[in-house]
């Protein structure tokens, strides 16, 4: 399971991301099972006494903290489920297939089935194959496999 203690060294080539969300979770063990075992993240380090884990998958990084653990929490309102309403966390991956397989075997429901989508970005379009899934607390993850760029349509005026 994803909650094995990491070594005392950072992974080879690891670099701290400039923006890392910290998510309060209701059950750290269940969250680690989802994030690590199903979604391919790895534990960088933990602080078990604080119910905390720092995870990464490639260049994507996220912190998980048990909402009931001792310590400081910046809670700005009630923690009603699903948590994280109004936000989705986009994670780029080389291939969606292993994730879709792992989630399917686990019987984990998708919030949005895999689709191909092209988004206008200035004068080009950037393509992705993507799907959305909710973690045990309802945080929405959008995994994307890049498809490249193509000449874009002009925006409506």
C-alpha positions as CSV (number, residue, x, y, z in Angstrom):
1,X,0.0,0.0,0.0
2,X,1.1,3.6,-0.5
3,X,1.7,4.3,3.2
4,X,5.0,2.4,3.6
5,X,7.6,4.7,5.2
6,X,9.9,6.3,2.6
7,X,13.6,6.2,2.9
8,X,15.6,9.0,4.4
9,X,16.6,10.4,1.0
10,X,14.6,12.3,-1.6
11,X,14.0,10.4,-4.9
12,X,16.7,10.8,-7.6
13,X,16.2,14.0,-9.5
14,X,13.5,15.2,-7.2
15,X,12.8,19.0,-7.3
16,X,10.3,20.9,-5.2
17,X,7.3,22.1,-7.2
18,X,6.6,25.9,-6.9
19,X,2.9,25.2,-6.2
20,X,1.8,22.2,-4.1
21,X,-1.7,21.8,-2.9
22,X,-2.2,20.5,0.7
23,X,-5.4,18.5,1.0
24,X,-7.1,17.8,4.3
25,X,-8.4,14.2,4.3
26,X,-10.6,12.2,6.6
27,X,-8.6,9.0,6.5
28,X,-5.0,9.3,5.5
29,X,-4.5,5.5,5.0
30,X,-7.5,5.3,2.6
31,X,-6.2,8.4,0.8
32,X,-2.7,7.0,0.4
33,X,-4.2,3.8,-0.9
34,X,-6.1,5.8,-3.6
35,X,-3.3,8.2,-4.5
36,X,-0.5,5.7,-4.5
37,X,-1.9,2.3,-5.3
38,X,-4.5,3.4,-7.8
39,X,-3.1,6.7,-9.2
40,X,0.6,6.0,-9.2
41,X,1.9,8.6,-6.7
42,X,4.8,7.8,-4.4
43,X,5.5,8.9,-0.9
44,X,8.4,11.4,-0.7
45,X,8.3,11.6,3.1
46,X,5.8,11.4,6.0
47,X,5.3,12.9,9.4
48,X,3.2,10.2,11.0
49,X,2.9,12.1,14.3
50,X,1.1,14.9,12.3
51,X,-0.9,12.5,10.0
52,X,1.0,14.0,7.0
53,X,2.4,12.7,3.7
54,X,4.1,14.4,0.8
55,X,3.5,12.6,-2.5
56,X,4.8,13.0,-6.0
57,X,4.2,11.5,-9.5
58,X,6.7,12.8,-11.9
59,X,6.7,16.6,-11.5
60,X,3.2,16.6,-9.9
61,X,3.3,17.0,-6.1
62,X,0.6,17.0,-3.4
63,X,0.5,17.0,0.4
64,X,-2.1,15.0,2.3
65,X,-2.9,15.8,6.0
66,X,-5.4,14.0,8.2
67,X,-8.0,16.6,9.3
68,X,-8.2,15.0,12.7
69,X,-4.4,15.0,13.3
70,X,-2.9,17.3,15.9
71,X,-1.2,20.4,14.7
72,X,-2.2,23.5,12.7
73,X,-5.0,23.5,10.2
74,X,-6.1,26.4,8.0
75,X,-9.7,25.5,7.9
76,X,-11.8,28.4,6.5
77,X,-15.2,26.8,6.8
78,X,-17.0,23.5,7.4
79,X,-15.5,20.4,5.9
80,X,-18.6,19.1,4.2
81,X,-18.3,16.4,1.6
82,X,-17.3,16.3,-1.1
83,X,-14.2,18.2,-0.1
84,X,-12.6,20.5,-2.6
85,X,-15.8,21.6,-4.4
86,X,-15.0,24.0,-7.2
87,X,-11.5,22.8,-7.9
88,X,-10.0,20.0,-9.9
89,X,-6.3,19.1,-9.8
90,X,-4.9,18.5,-13.3
91,X,-2.1,15.9,-13.4
92,X,-0.2,15.2,-16.6
93,X,0.8,11.6,-17.2
94,X,2.5,9.9,-20.1
95,X,-0.4,7.4,-20.5
96,X,-3.9,7.1,-19.1
97,X,-4.1,3.4,-19.7
98,X,-2.4,2.2,-16.5
99,X,-4.5,4.5,-14.4
100,X,-7.7,3.5,-16.1
101,X,-6.8,-0.2,-15.7
102,X,-6.0,0.2,-11.9
103,X,-9.1,2.1,-11.2
104,X,-11.2,-0.4,-13.2
105,X,-9.8,-3.4,-11.4
106,X,-10.5,-1.7,-8.1
107,X,-14.1,-0.9,-9.2
108,X,-13.4,2.8,-8.6
109,X,-16.0,4.9,-10.5
110,X,-14.9,7.7,-12.9
111,X,-16.5,11.1,-12.5
112,X,-16.0,11.7,-16.3
113,X,-15.0,8.9,-18.7
114,X,-11.9,9.2,-20.8
115,X,-12.3,11.7,-23.6
116,X,-10.2,13.6,-26.2
117,X,-10.4,17.3,-25.8
118,X,-8.7,20.2,-27.6
119,X,-8.4,23.6,-25.8
120,X,-7.6,26.9,-27.5
121,X,-4.4,28.4,-26.2
122,X,-3.7,31.6,-28.1
123,X,-3.4,30.8,-31.8
124,X,-3.0,27.0,-31.3
125,X,-4.9,24.3,-29.7
126,X,-3.5,21.9,-27.2
127,X,-4.9,18.4,-27.2
128,X,-5.3,16.0,-24.3
129,X,-6.9,12.6,-23.6
130,X,-8.3,13.0,-20.1
131,X,-10.6,11.6,-17.4
132,X,-11.8,12.8,-14.0
133,X,-12.0,10.8,-10.8
134,X,-12.8,11.7,-7.2
135,X,-10.5,10.6,-4.3
136,X,-12.0,9.1,-1.1
137,X,-12.9,12.6,0.2
138,X,-14.3,13.9,-3.1
139,X,-11.3,15.9,-4.4
140,X,-11.5,15.9,-8.1
141,X,-8.4,14.8,-10.1
142,X,-8.2,15.3,-13.9
143,X,-5.5,13.1,-15.4
144,X,-4.4,14.2,-18.8
145,X,-2.3,12.5,-21.5
146,X,-0.9,15.1,-23.9
147,X,-1.8,14.8,-27.6
148,X,0.3,17.7,-28.9
149,X,-0.5,21.0,-30.6
150,X,-2.4,21.9,-33.7
151,X,-3.3,25.1,-35.5
152,X,-6.2,26.7,-33.6
153,X,-9.4,28.2,-34.5
154,X,-9.9,31.9,-34.0
155,X,-11.9,33.0,-30.9
156,X,-15.4,34.3,-31.4
157,X,-15.6,38.1,-31.3
